[in-house]
Amino acid sequence: MSLRAHFNAWLTRTSLRKQLEYAATVIALLVGGLSVSALVFGEYRSGRSALLSDWRIQGEIISANSSAAAAFRDAELATDVLAALRSSRDIISARLILTDTSTLARYTAGDFEETASVSVWTDRIEISEIVAYRGQHYGTLVLVGDFSRLNRRMVYFLLATAAVLLLSVLALRLAFKYAIGVLMQPVSELTGLMHKVSDDGNYSLRSDLASRNELGDIANSFNQMLEQIENRDSALARELEERRLTEIRLAYLANHDALTGLGNRNAFMNHVTVTEPGNAGEALPLCLLLLDVDHFKLVNDSLGHHAGDSLLVEIASRLKKFQAKNVAVFRLGGDEFAIVLNNHGDPASAQRLADRVTVAMSIPFRILEQELFTSFSVGIALCPEHAHDMELLLNYADLALYEAKNLGRDRWSLFSPHLKARIDRRLRLEADLRRALERDEFFLVYEPQVILANGAPV
């Protein structure tokens, strides 16, 4: 992985606060290092220039003082003149060379040993001055200066400034850390708010950051985004709630009569399907009472359908009182109702329930400020005595219902096989008659009637 990739990876896993602290520290170190370097370099050049200038001045003075000694080749006098250099701690040697290249006098500081060559790249430098008197050249004064003291002083100065730099950088780092903490506090608060919104899913939270800078713009934009999300979620929640209520309403309407609130035909079929299977696949005993309001059409025709609906609501209200753990009431449609008596398959239980319903319906109803008297015709079918199949059981209860109507209404009738046989005969007769008419099987039979006493035709 390249250095740039490592740096990018470091950026992605390091917090912005740490990045700013590191960046401020690096910048402080770079600026401080460049400043210290410039200061030390300037100080060194200034010290070196001052030493060179001082050495040249001393060289001029020594060369002037040693001109007489060189003119008269007085080595003792020349040595005394060079001895004056002892006061200069940075000049380590000096030579007075005559024009014939012979050395008249020599000065050496301490235990200094002269080397064969001196370079500008070393800590030493040679300075030459002409020794002359009244325009006459008598020799050359060669001084060797040593920069060791200056270098040591610069090292100490560098260490001192570096220490000051480090202390300054540490102080700046603390100051930067405090300043960055102050500057990053709004960012931290905004980040914490974002995490809280993300974790809790509470989009009603808002940032209270009051600032006119970029952070304030970010906070305002974040608040606007939260408001939009909250509004969208509220609209979505309302839509979902409306959909849920609609589904509940549709499910209710799918199984309940909208007018009376009783279970409808679909609920009736589901109920009898649930109650039909028993242990080991055997049918559970139940009684089915099919009820029809007598002369209901007369109410609709005379008082209107509104009155008819009101009467149905009142009838349903009375029938609801019969509902119990093992009794369920349904409106199958129009003026037709059904009562299912579970776990009872004997005729006596069904007849007692039919008598109670008949008595309850005999009490007059108050509809549109009028008293209405009505009654029920009731057809009864039993499971498993009459049928195991619920469709067939409903058909048998319907046959018993119409038998009750044929017997004068306001009564109940229990299904019996002869009712089905009678219906079957009637259906066969209707079918035979239709086929006989189509096949021209009818013929006229003349049967005269006479009076037996005298034989005269009637």
C-alpha beads as a LAMMPS data file, in Angstrom:
LAMMPS data file: protein, C-alpha beads

458 atoms
457 bonds

1 atom types
1 bond types

-500.0 500.0 xlo xhi
-500.0 500.0 ylo yhi
-500.0 500.0 zlo zhi

Masses

1 110.0

Atoms # bond

1 1 1 0.000 0.000 0.000
2 1 1 1.356 3.444 -0.962
3 1 1 2.071 6.240 1.503
4 1 1 -0.857 8.193 0.129
5 1 1 -3.155 5.205 0.687
6 1 1 -1.881 4.843 4.271
7 1 1 -2.491 8.561 4.832
8 1 1 -6.021 8.355 3.419
9 1 1 -6.745 5.321 5.601
10 1 1 -5.494 7.237 8.638
11 1 1 -7.757 10.159 7.747
12 1 1 -10.823 7.914 7.523
13 1 1 -10.327 6.394 10.995
14 1 1 -9.198 9.576 12.814
15 1 1 -11.667 12.105 14.179
16 1 1 -11.785 15.613 12.765
17 1 1 -10.760 17.036 16.153
18 1 1 -7.567 14.917 16.176
19 1 1 -6.829 15.779 12.562
20 1 1 -7.053 19.490 13.350
21 1 1 -4.857 19.066 16.436
22 1 1 -2.226 17.133 14.476
23 1 1 -2.368 19.612 11.606
24 1 1 -1.957 22.574 13.980
25 1 1 0.968 20.842 15.730
26 1 1 2.707 20.035 12.436
27 1 1 2.224 23.572 11.171
28 1 1 3.553 24.981 14.452
29 1 1 6.580 22.694 14.263
30 1 1 7.238 23.628 10.645
31 1 1 6.874 27.356 11.261
32 1 1 8.871 27.176 14.496
33 1 1 11.555 25.018 12.914
34 1 1 11.922 27.359 9.957
35 1 1 11.996 30.343 12.306
36 1 1 14.629 28.755 14.574
37 1 1 16.684 27.718 11.558
38 1 1 16.567 31.227 10.145
39 1 1 17.405 32.717 13.545
40 1 1 20.334 30.355 14.178
41 1 1 21.645 30.779 10.656
42 1 1 21.412 34.568 10.915
43 1 1 23.066 34.547 14.323
44 1 1 25.866 32.323 13.017
45 1 1 26.490 34.512 10.006
46 1 1 26.430 37.617 12.165
47 1 1 28.897 36.070 14.653
48 1 1 31.163 34.821 11.888
49 1 1 31.155 38.229 10.175
50 1 1 31.928 39.936 13.494
51 1 1 34.873 37.582 14.155
52 1 1 36.262 38.063 10.657
53 1 1 35.987 41.823 10.992
54 1 1 37.675 41.709 14.423
55 1 1 40.447 39.470 13.083
56 1 1 41.085 41.779 10.153
57 1 1 41.272 44.790 12.457
58 1 1 43.725 42.946 14.730
59 1 1 45.706 41.902 11.665
60 1 1 45.955 45.501 10.508
61 1 1 47.100 46.633 13.947
62 1 1 49.661 43.807 14.341
63 1 1 50.971 44.307 10.793
64 1 1 51.442 48.036 11.445
65 1 1 53.178 47.393 14.784
66 1 1 55.450 44.743 13.329
67 1 1 56.622 46.771 10.332
68 1 1 59.684 48.119 12.186
69 1 1 60.638 44.645 13.393
70 1 1 60.311 43.328 9.841
71 1 1 62.326 46.212 8.432
72 1 1 65.176 45.626 10.850
73 1 1 64.611 41.835 10.981
74 1 1 64.260 42.021 14.753
75 1 1 62.837 38.618 15.708
76 1 1 62.556 39.426 19.412
77 1 1 60.586 42.597 18.762
78 1 1 58.379 40.754 16.270
79 1 1 57.703 38.012 18.811
80 1 1 56.714 40.597 21.426
81 1 1 54.336 42.220 18.939
82 1 1 52.693 38.867 18.070
83 1 1 52.372 38.067 21.792
84 1 1 49.714 40.764 21.949
85 1 1 47.406 38.240 20.259
86 1 1 47.073 36.325 23.532
87 1 1 44.171 38.611 24.393
88 1 1 42.256 37.246 21.401
89 1 1 40.890 33.812 22.277
90 1 1 39.834 33.001 18.719
91 1 1 43.235 33.599 16.989
92 1 1 45.165 30.403 17.560
93 1 1 48.351 31.177 15.596
94 1 1 50.222 33.878 13.698
95 1 1 53.350 34.048 11.534
96 1 1 55.409 37.002 10.297
97 1 1 56.874 35.955 6.962
98 1 1 59.525 38.104 5.305
99 1 1 59.712 38.755 1.624
100 1 1 62.248 36.014 1.230
101 1 1 59.603 33.554 2.619
102 1 1 61.533 33.068 5.845
103 1 1 59.561 33.222 9.099
104 1 1 60.763 36.037 11.330
105 1 1 58.440 35.342 14.302
106 1 1 55.685 32.889 15.240
107 1 1 52.825 32.910 17.755
108 1 1 50.886 29.852 18.908
109 1 1 47.988 29.849 21.372
110 1 1 48.270 27.079 23.991
111 1 1 48.903 23.592 22.679
112 1 1 47.821 24.409 19.148
113 1 1 49.601 22.485 16.462
114 1 1 49.711 23.983 13.004
115 1 1 48.298 21.884 10.226
116 1 1 49.498 21.716 6.711
117 1 1 46.418 23.353 5.236
118 1 1 43.472 25.397 6.355
119 1 1 40.179 25.343 4.404
120 1 1 37.064 27.422 4.475
121 1 1 35.173 24.199 5.158
122 1 1 36.989 23.720 8.489
123 1 1 36.553 25.642 11.754
124 1 1 39.676 27.697 10.942
125 1 1 40.507 30.432 8.462
126 1 1 43.712 32.278 7.482
127 1 1 43.854 36.061 7.204
128 1 1 46.839 37.678 5.510
129 1 1 47.961 41.289 5.926
130 1 1 50.841 43.051 4.122
131 1 1 53.580 44.340 6.421
132 1 1 54.869 47.602 4.949
133 1 1 56.442 50.815 6.102
134 1 1 56.316 54.050 4.090
135 1 1 55.269 52.119 1.030
136 1 1 58.042 49.555 1.359
137 1 1 56.931 45.887 1.511
138 1 1 58.813 43.935 4.197
139 1 1 56.716 40.782 4.586
140 1 1 53.294 39.218 5.268
141 1 1 51.411 38.637 8.517
142 1 1 49.368 35.418 8.496
143 1 1 46.707 34.978 11.220
144 1 1 44.797 31.699 11.765
145 1 1 41.362 32.197 13.318
146 1 1 39.324 29.420 14.939
147 1 1 35.489 29.316 14.838
148 1 1 35.188 26.518 17.454
149 1 1 33.986 28.842 20.207
150 1 1 31.460 30.374 17.823
151 1 1 30.301 26.927 16.754
152 1 1 29.893 25.749 20.342
153 1 1 28.009 28.925 21.167
154 1 1 25.755 28.316 18.155
155 1 1 25.131 24.727 19.283
156 1 1 24.132 25.947 22.723
157 1 1 22.015 28.653 21.128
158 1 1 20.400 26.050 18.825
159 1 1 19.617 23.746 21.751
160 1 1 18.188 26.636 23.749
161 1 1 16.014 27.831 20.874
162 1 1 14.937 24.241 20.126
163 1 1 13.897 23.822 23.763
164 1 1 12.017 27.094 23.598
165 1 1 10.464 25.921 20.331
166 1 1 9.317 22.640 21.876
167 1 1 7.871 24.414 24.887
168 1 1 6.193 26.895 22.568
169 1 1 4.802 24.072 20.425
170 1 1 3.484 22.298 23.529
171 1 1 1.899 25.529 24.721
172 1 1 0.475 26.140 21.246
173 1 1 -0.799 22.572 21.098
174 1 1 -2.647 23.075 24.380
175 1 1 -3.973 26.391 23.121
176 1 1 -4.943 24.816 19.792
177 1 1 -6.573 21.899 21.584
178 1 1 -8.656 24.279 23.692
179 1 1 -9.510 26.465 20.695
180 1 1 -10.343 23.455 18.537
181 1 1 -12.455 22.055 21.370
182 1 1 -14.376 25.331 21.513
183 1 1 -14.734 25.414 17.733
184 1 1 -15.632 21.723 17.499
185 1 1 -18.189 21.828 20.326
186 1 1 -21.051 22.804 17.972
187 1 1 -19.901 20.105 15.540
188 1 1 -19.838 17.537 18.372
189 1 1 -23.313 18.597 19.495
190 1 1 -24.611 18.375 15.937
191 1 1 -22.951 14.968 15.457
192 1 1 -24.415 13.732 18.756
193 1 1 -27.848 14.918 17.662
194 1 1 -27.449 13.042 14.370
195 1 1 -26.509 9.830 16.195
196 1 1 -29.455 10.240 18.576
197 1 1 -31.856 10.758 15.691
198 1 1 -30.382 7.727 13.913
199 1 1 -30.503 5.486 17.009
200 1 1 -33.900 6.546 18.369
201 1 1 -35.613 7.308 15.060
202 1 1 -37.032 10.459 16.683
203 1 1 -37.220 13.055 13.908
204 1 1 -38.873 15.640 16.165
205 1 1 -35.481 16.551 17.655
206 1 1 -33.935 19.846 16.553
207 1 1 -30.543 21.510 16.832
208 1 1 -30.569 24.693 18.939
209 1 1 -27.231 25.886 17.543
210 1 1 -27.485 29.658 17.088
211 1 1 -24.686 30.740 14.782
212 1 1 -24.340 32.841 11.662
213 1 1 -21.336 30.972 10.281
214 1 1 -21.144 27.791 8.213
215 1 1 -21.987 25.623 11.240
216 1 1 -25.182 27.588 11.697
217 1 1 -26.035 26.972 8.032
218 1 1 -25.387 23.243 8.505
219 1 1 -27.563 23.175 11.648
220 1 1 -30.395 25.025 9.877
221 1 1 -30.152 22.685 6.889
222 1 1 -30.158 19.678 9.228
223 1 1 -33.237 21.005 11.041
224 1 1 -34.997 21.543 7.715
225 1 1 -34.103 18.002 6.651
226 1 1 -35.445 16.622 9.957
227 1 1 -38.636 18.632 9.515
228 1 1 -39.124 17.259 6.011
229 1 1 -38.480 13.699 7.208
230 1 1 -40.841 14.203 10.150
231 1 1 -43.554 15.585 7.875
232 1 1 -43.031 12.717 5.448
233 1 1 -43.127 10.163 8.264
234 1 1 -46.215 11.792 9.742
235 1 1 -47.912 11.693 6.352
236 1 1 -46.803 8.086 5.899
237 1 1 -48.013 7.199 9.395
238 1 1 -51.369 8.843 8.686
239 1 1 -51.617 7.010 5.389
240 1 1 -50.728 3.695 7.040
241 1 1 -53.228 4.342 9.827
242 1 1 -55.901 5.227 7.291
243 1 1 -55.033 2.098 5.344
244 1 1 -55.137 0.010 8.527
245 1 1 -58.525 1.467 9.475
246 1 1 -59.735 0.925 5.936
247 1 1 -58.581 -2.684 6.041
248 1 1 -60.290 -3.133 9.406
249 1 1 -63.414 -1.523 7.996
250 1 1 -63.318 -3.705 4.877
251 1 1 -62.705 -6.809 6.981
252 1 1 -65.624 -5.781 9.194
253 1 1 -67.892 -5.132 6.210
254 1 1 -66.830 -8.447 4.670
255 1 1 -68.228 -10.277 7.680
256 1 1 -70.862 -7.912 9.084
257 1 1 -74.103 -6.469 7.871
258 1 1 -73.666 -2.723 7.384
259 1 1 -77.236 -1.937 8.532
260 1 1 -77.659 -4.057 11.663
261 1 1 -74.082 -4.871 12.669
262 1 1 -74.887 -8.595 12.761
263 1 1 -72.733 -11.154 11.012
264 1 1 -73.605 -11.431 7.315
265 1 1 -73.944 -14.481 5.068
266 1 1 -70.157 -14.715 4.651
267 1 1 -69.677 -14.740 8.432
268 1 1 -72.503 -17.294 8.709
269 1 1 -70.829 -19.650 6.245
270 1 1 -67.460 -19.220 7.959
271 1 1 -69.078 -19.888 11.335
272 1 1 -70.836 -23.056 10.334
273 1 1 -67.681 -24.241 8.531
274 1 1 -65.670 -23.767 11.710
275 1 1 -68.223 -25.444 13.915
276 1 1 -69.017 -28.269 11.487
277 1 1 -65.980 -30.625 11.906
278 1 1 -65.858 -32.513 15.178
279 1 1 -63.607 -35.113 16.699
280 1 1 -62.338 -37.714 14.231
281 1 1 -64.030 -35.798 11.391
282 1 1 -67.549 -36.180 12.822
283 1 1 -69.991 -33.279 12.580
284 1 1 -70.671 -31.355 15.762
285 1 1 -74.321 -31.146 16.770
286 1 1 -76.021 -27.849 16.064
287 1 1 -79.447 -26.387 15.397
288 1 1 -80.061 -23.967 12.569
289 1 1 -83.015 -21.572 12.856
290 1 1 -83.855 -19.669 9.700
291 1 1 -86.090 -16.637 10.440
292 1 1 -88.122 -14.501 8.061
293 1 1 -90.094 -11.366 9.039
294 1 1 -93.764 -11.802 8.235
295 1 1 -95.344 -9.170 5.944
296 1 1 -92.155 -7.114 5.827
297 1 1 -92.899 -5.992 2.269
298 1 1 -96.045 -4.349 3.543
299 1 1 -93.960 -2.151 5.880
300 1 1 -91.706 -1.078 3.018
301 1 1 -94.610 -0.385 0.694
302 1 1 -96.682 1.540 3.232
303 1 1 -94.088 3.373 5.341
304 1 1 -91.099 3.416 3.009
305 1 1 -87.755 1.715 2.969
306 1 1 -86.415 3.978 5.717
307 1 1 -89.028 2.613 8.070
308 1 1 -88.233 -0.908 6.877
309 1 1 -84.548 -0.383 7.641
310 1 1 -85.377 1.023 11.071
311 1 1 -87.539 -2.029 11.769
312 1 1 -84.710 -4.360 10.741
313 1 1 -82.330 -2.517 13.101
314 1 1 -84.784 -2.895 15.988
315 1 1 -85.329 -6.582 15.202
316 1 1 -81.550 -7.138 15.105
317 1 1 -81.231 -5.355 18.446
318 1 1 -83.681 -7.835 20.013
319 1 1 -82.035 -10.818 18.356
320 1 1 -78.636 -9.755 19.698
321 1 1 -79.942 -10.406 23.192
322 1 1 -80.055 -14.102 22.327
323 1 1 -76.355 -14.178 21.482
324 1 1 -74.334 -16.265 23.905
325 1 1 -71.292 -18.498 23.977
326 1 1 -73.065 -21.192 21.971
327 1 1 -75.603 -18.972 20.151
328 1 1 -74.720 -16.848 17.108
329 1 1 -77.103 -14.533 15.212
330 1 1 -76.720 -13.505 11.550
331 1 1 -78.553 -11.446 8.944
332 1 1 -78.450 -13.367 5.683
333 1 1 -80.031 -10.595 3.624
334 1 1 -83.266 -8.660 3.245
335 1 1 -85.623 -9.650 6.100
336 1 1 -83.989 -13.070 6.565
337 1 1 -82.026 -13.897 9.738
338 1 1 -80.325 -17.042 11.028
339 1 1 -79.568 -18.339 14.509
340 1 1 -77.034 -21.120 15.068
341 1 1 -77.264 -23.049 18.317
342 1 1 -73.954 -24.885 18.724
343 1 1 -73.454 -28.166 20.591
344 1 1 -77.192 -28.837 20.577
345 1 1 -78.662 -31.080 17.923
346 1 1 -81.937 -32.110 19.566
347 1 1 -85.313 -30.721 18.432
348 1 1 -86.340 -29.681 21.966
349 1 1 -83.495 -27.176 22.306
350 1 1 -84.290 -25.691 18.905
351 1 1 -88.014 -25.475 19.649
352 1 1 -87.424 -23.748 23.004
353 1 1 -85.176 -21.177 21.326
354 1 1 -87.741 -20.650 18.525
355 1 1 -90.503 -20.079 21.097
356 1 1 -88.382 -17.481 22.902
357 1 1 -87.675 -15.659 19.645
358 1 1 -91.343 -15.717 18.680
359 1 1 -92.351 -14.268 22.049
360 1 1 -89.695 -11.547 21.786
361 1 1 -90.950 -10.520 18.353
362 1 1 -94.556 -10.331 19.542
363 1 1 -93.791 -7.122 21.467
364 1 1 -94.665 -4.142 19.210
365 1 1 -91.955 -1.939 17.732
366 1 1 -91.985 1.873 17.808
367 1 1 -91.038 3.030 14.311
368 1 1 -91.520 6.627 13.084
369 1 1 -93.886 7.383 15.965
370 1 1 -95.981 4.336 15.055
371 1 1 -96.461 1.004 16.682
372 1 1 -95.694 -1.887 14.388
373 1 1 -96.624 -5.473 15.160
374 1 1 -94.632 -8.116 13.442
375 1 1 -93.852 -11.775 13.741
376 1 1 -91.359 -14.381 12.595
377 1 1 -91.756 -17.507 10.551
378 1 1 -89.033 -19.916 11.645
379 1 1 -87.609 -22.951 9.870
380 1 1 -85.548 -25.423 11.898
381 1 1 -82.999 -27.962 10.645
382 1 1 -80.747 -30.154 12.776
383 1 1 -77.200 -31.393 12.317
384 1 1 -76.379 -34.255 12.081
385 1 1 -79.965 -35.581 12.192
386 1 1 -81.108 -33.921 8.979
387 1 1 -77.837 -33.238 7.152
388 1 1 -74.061 -33.073 7.622
389 1 1 -73.473 -30.611 4.808
390 1 1 -74.164 -26.986 5.769
391 1 1 -75.473 -25.994 2.344
392 1 1 -77.931 -28.852 2.489
393 1 1 -78.803 -28.002 6.100
394 1 1 -79.541 -24.398 5.073
395 1 1 -81.719 -25.708 2.235
396 1 1 -83.683 -27.896 4.636
397 1 1 -84.152 -25.005 7.069
398 1 1 -85.475 -22.951 4.147
399 1 1 -87.994 -25.686 3.312
400 1 1 -89.140 -25.702 6.945
401 1 1 -89.408 -21.891 6.879
402 1 1 -91.756 -21.916 3.916
403 1 1 -93.744 -24.700 5.542
404 1 1 -94.235 -22.351 8.532
405 1 1 -95.423 -19.615 6.176
406 1 1 -97.816 -22.004 4.469
407 1 1 -99.219 -22.955 7.873
408 1 1 -100.184 -19.347 8.617
409 1 1 -96.948 -17.607 9.666
410 1 1 -95.933 -16.514 13.199
411 1 1 -94.820 -20.036 13.997
412 1 1 -91.901 -22.374 13.656
413 1 1 -91.663 -25.547 11.628
414 1 1 -89.195 -28.407 12.034
415 1 1 -87.835 -29.954 8.888
416 1 1 -89.064 -33.457 8.103
417 1 1 -88.294 -35.709 5.116
418 1 1 -91.870 -35.431 3.744
419 1 1 -91.273 -31.720 3.107
420 1 1 -88.422 -32.575 0.793
421 1 1 -90.454 -35.394 -0.788
422 1 1 -93.318 -33.008 -1.436
423 1 1 -91.031 -30.478 -3.027
424 1 1 -89.402 -33.191 -5.095
425 1 1 -92.824 -34.363 -6.317
426 1 1 -93.844 -30.862 -7.223
427 1 1 -90.604 -30.314 -9.130
428 1 1 -91.033 -33.595 -10.996
429 1 1 -94.643 -32.697 -11.772
430 1 1 -93.663 -29.296 -13.144
431 1 1 -90.972 -30.894 -15.242
432 1 1 -93.341 -33.587 -16.540
433 1 1 -95.991 -31.039 -17.386
434 1 1 -93.538 -28.912 -19.333
435 1 1 -92.271 -31.890 -21.293
436 1 1 -95.861 -33.159 -21.939
437 1 1 -96.837 -29.759 -23.323
438 1 1 -93.807 -29.719 -25.581
439 1 1 -94.514 -33.270 -26.784
440 1 1 -98.271 -32.672 -27.271
441 1 1 -99.108 -35.444 -24.827
442 1 1 -102.325 -33.796 -23.496
443 1 1 -105.665 -35.153 -24.831
444 1 1 -109.311 -34.302 -24.073
445 1 1 -111.446 -36.891 -22.240
446 1 1 -115.253 -36.427 -22.307
447 1 1 -116.947 -37.477 -19.085
448 1 1 -120.727 -36.852 -19.125
449 1 1 -122.572 -36.403 -15.867
450 1 1 -126.207 -37.701 -15.572
451 1 1 -128.895 -37.844 -12.997
452 1 1 -129.187 -41.418 -11.878
453 1 1 -132.847 -41.159 -11.064
454 1 1 -133.973 -40.492 -14.604
455 1 1 -130.778 -40.727 -16.638
456 1 1 -131.002 -37.143 -17.820
457 1 1 -127.638 -35.339 -18.437
458 1 1 -126.668 -32.602 -16.024

Bonds

1 1 1 2
2 1 2 3
3 1 3 4
4 1 4 5
5 1 5 6
6 1 6 7
7 1 7 8
8 1 8 9
9 1 9 10
10 1 10 11
11 1 11 12
12 1 12 13
13 1 13 14
14 1 14 15
15 1 15 16
16 1 16 17
17 1 17 18
18 1 18 19
19 1 19 20
20 1 20 21
21 1 21 22
22 1 22 23
23 1 23 24
24 1 24 25
25 1 25 26
26 1 26 27
27 1 27 28
28 1 28 29
29 1 29 30
30 1 30 31
31 1 31 32
32 1 32 33
33 1 33 34
34 1 34 35
35 1 35 36
36 1 36 37
37 1 37 38
38 1 38 39
39 1 39 40
40 1 40 41
41 1 41 42
42 1 42 43
43 1 43 44
44 1 44 45
45 1 45 46
46 1 46 47
47 1 47 48
48 1 48 49
49 1 49 50
50 1 50 51
51 1 51 52
52 1 52 53
53 1 53 54
54 1 54 55
55 1 55 56
56 1 56 57
57 1 57 58
58 1 58 59
59 1 59 60
60 1 60 61
61 1 61 62
62 1 62 63
63 1 63 64
64 1 64 65
65 1 65 66
66 1 66 67
67 1 67 68
68 1 68 69
69 1 69 70
70 1 70 71
71 1 71 72
72 1 72 73
73 1 73 74
74 1 74 75
75 1 75 76
76 1 76 77
77 1 77 78
78 1 78 79
79 1 79 80
80 1 80 81
81 1 81 82
82 1 82 83
83 1 83 84
84 1 84 85
85 1 85 86
86 1 86 87
87 1 87 88
88 1 88 89
89 1 89 90
90 1 90 91
91 1 91 92
92 1 92 93
93 1 93 94
94 1 94 95
95 1 95 96
96 1 96 97
97 1 97 98
98 1 98 99
99 1 99 100
100 1 100 101
101 1 101 102
102 1 102 103
103 1 103 104
104 1 104 105
105 1 105 106
106 1 106 107
107 1 107 108
108 1 108 109
109 1 109 110
110 1 110 111
111 1 111 112
112 1 112 113
113 1 113 114
114 1 114 115
115 1 115 116
116 1 116 117
117 1 117 118
118 1 118 119
119 1 119 120
120 1 120 121
121 1 121 122
122 1 122 123
123 1 123 124
124 1 124 125
125 1 125 126
126 1 126 127
127 1 127 128
128 1 128 129
129 1 129 130
130 1 130 131
131 1 131 132
132 1 132 133
133 1 133 134
134 1 134 135
135 1 135 136
136 1 136 137
137 1 137 138
138 1 138 139
139 1 139 140
140 1 140 141
141 1 141 142
142 1 142 143
143 1 143 144
144 1 144 145
145 1 145 146
146 1 146 147
147 1 147 148
148 1 148 149
149 1 149 150
150 1 150 151
151 1 151 152
152 1 152 153
153 1 153 154
154 1 154 155
155 1 155 156
156 1 156 157
157 1 157 158
158 1 158 159
159 1 159 160
160 1 160 161
161 1 161 162
162 1 162 163
163 1 163 164
164 1 164 165
165 1 165 166
166 1 166 167
167 1 167 168
168 1 168 169
169 1 169 170
170 1 170 171
171 1 171 172
172 1 172 173
173 1 173 174
174 1 174 175
175 1 175 176
176 1 176 177
177 1 177 178
178 1 178 179
179 1 179 180
180 1 180 181
181 1 181 182
182 1 182 183
183 1 183 184
184 1 184 185
185 1 185 186
186 1 186 187
187 1 187 188
188 1 188 189
189 1 189 190
190 1 190 191
191 1 191 192
192 1 192 193
193 1 193 194
194 1 194 195
195 1 195 196
196 1 196 197
197 1 197 198
198 1 198 199
199 1 199 200
200 1 200 201
201 1 201 202
202 1 202 203
203 1 203 204
204 1 204 205
205 1 205 206
206 1 206 207
207 1 207 208
208 1 208 209
209 1 209 210
210 1 210 211
211 1 211 212
212 1 212 213
213 1 213 214
214 1 214 215
215 1 215 216
216 1 216 217
217 1 217 218
218 1 218 219
219 1 219 220
220 1 220 221
221 1 221 222
222 1 222 223
223 1 223 224
224 1 224 225
225 1 225 226
226 1 226 227
227 1 227 228
228 1 228 229
229 1 229 230
230 1 230 231
231 1 231 232
232 1 232 233
233 1 233 234
234 1 234 235
235 1 235 236
236 1 236 237
237 1 237 238
238 1 238 239
239 1 239 240
240 1 240 241
241 1 241 242
242 1 242 243
243 1 243 244
244 1 244 245
245 1 245 246
246 1 246 247
247 1 247 248
248 1 248 249
249 1 249 250
250 1 250 251
251 1 251 252
252 1 252 253
253 1 253 254
254 1 254 255
255 1 255 256
256 1 256 257
257 1 257 258
258 1 258 259
259 1 259 260
260 1 260 261
261 1 261 262
262 1 262 263
263 1 263 264
264 1 264 265
265 1 265 266
266 1 266 267
267 1 267 268
268 1 268 269
269 1 269 270
270 1 270 271
271 1 271 272
272 1 272 273
273 1 273 274
274 1 274 275
275 1 275 276
276 1 276 277
277 1 277 278
278 1 278 279
279 1 279 280
280 1 280 281
281 1 281 282
282 1 282 283
283 1 283 284
284 1 284 285
285 1 285 286
286 1 286 287
287 1 287 288
288 1 288 289
289 1 289 290
290 1 290 291
291 1 291 292
292 1 292 293
293 1 293 294
294 1 294 295
295 1 295 296
296 1 296 297
297 1 297 298
298 1 298 299
299 1 299 300
300 1 300 301
301 1 301 302
302 1 302 303
303 1 303 304
304 1 304 305
305 1 305 306
306 1 306 307
307 1 307 308
308 1 308 309
309 1 309 310
310 1 310 311
311 1 311 312
312 1 312 313
313 1 313 314
314 1 314 315
315 1 315 316
316 1 316 317
317 1 317 318
318 1 318 319
319 1 319 320
320 1 320 321
321 1 321 322
322 1 322 323
323 1 323 324
324 1 324 325
325 1 325 326
326 1 326 327
327 1 327 328
328 1 328 329
329 1 329 330
330 1 330 331
331 1 331 332
332 1 332 333
333 1 333 334
334 1 334 335
335 1 335 336
336 1 336 337
337 1 337 338
338 1 338 339
339 1 339 340
340 1 340 341
341 1 341 342
342 1 342 343
343 1 343 344
344 1 344 345
345 1 345 346
346 1 346 347
347 1 347 348
348 1 348 349
349 1 349 350
350 1 350 351
351 1 351 352
352 1 352 353
353 1 353 354
354 1 354 355
355 1 355 356
356 1 356 357
357 1 357 358
358 1 358 359
359 1 359 360
360 1 360 361
361 1 361 362
362 1 362 363
363 1 363 364
364 1 364 365
365 1 365 366
366 1 366 367
367 1 367 368
368 1 368 369
369 1 369 370
370 1 370 371
371 1 371 372
372 1 372 373
373 1 373 374
374 1 374 375
375 1 375 376
376 1 376 377
377 1 377 378
378 1 378 379
379 1 379 380
380 1 380 381
381 1 381 382
382 1 382 383
383 1 383 384
384 1 384 385
385 1 385 386
386 1 386 387
387 1 387 388
388 1 388 389
389 1 389 390
390 1 390 391
391 1 391 392
392 1 392 393
393 1 393 394
394 1 394 395
395 1 395 396
396 1 396 397
397 1 397 398
398 1 398 399
399 1 399 400
400 1 400 401
401 1 401 402
402 1 402 403
403 1 403 404
404 1 404 405
405 1 405 406
406 1 406 407
407 1 407 408
408 1 408 409
409 1 409 410
410 1 410 411
411 1 411 412
412 1 412 413
413 1 413 414
414 1 414 415
415 1 415 416
416 1 416 417
417 1 417 418
418 1 418 419
419 1 419 420
420 1 420 421
421 1 421 422
422 1 422 423
423 1 423 424
424 1 424 425
425 1 425 426
426 1 426 427
427 1 427 428
428 1 428 429
429 1 429 430
430 1 430 431
431 1 431 432
432 1 432 433
433 1 433 434
434 1 434 435
435 1 435 436
436 1 436 437
437 1 437 438
438 1 438 439
439 1 439 440
440 1 440 441
441 1 441 442
442 1 442 443
443 1 443 444
444 1 444 445
445 1 445 446
446 1 446 447
447 1 447 448
448 1 448 449
449 1 449 450
450 1 450 451
451 1 451 452
452 1 452 453
453 1 453 454
454 1 454 455
455 1 455 456
456 1 456 457
457 1 457 458
